[in-house]
Amino acid sequence: MILRRIGAVVLGVILAVGIVQVVEVIGHKMYPPPPGYNMHDMNDVKKYVASLPVTVLVVVLAGWLVGTLVGTFAAAKIGRSFVPGYIVGVLLVIGGIANVLMIPQPLWFSIASFVIYIAMTLIGAHFGVRRLAAAFPK
């Protein structure tokens, strides 16, 4: 049972991060960094993020929403418990905190991201376990 839950957490994180990465690539295609920017240089990354239009930030938030929902849902469903879903959510919040500390961003964006992480963790884990319970009635 513990291996199932560990695997569920690993898969949930992979799904969430994968979805977020795909959406962030879409954001970069919508609004590519200016020529000459080195996206491995944190100063250039900070300048780039500061120049992003609201539409791209909203797309990124949508990716975080879907990624968190899918990752926590999958973890809860596979792990057959809320706990793996919640662990995935906590790991994503930790990643969000690191993101806020490393890359300056608008306050509304930071607040929205944490609301998304928390709400989608609760919803994803709930529906992952609820669907499981519906499949195996007592």
PyMOL commands that set and color helices and strands:
alter all, ss='L'
color gray80, all
select helices_A, chain A and resi 2-30+42-51+54-79+82-102+107-135
alter helices_A, ss='H'
color red, helices_A
deselect
rebuild
show_as cartoon
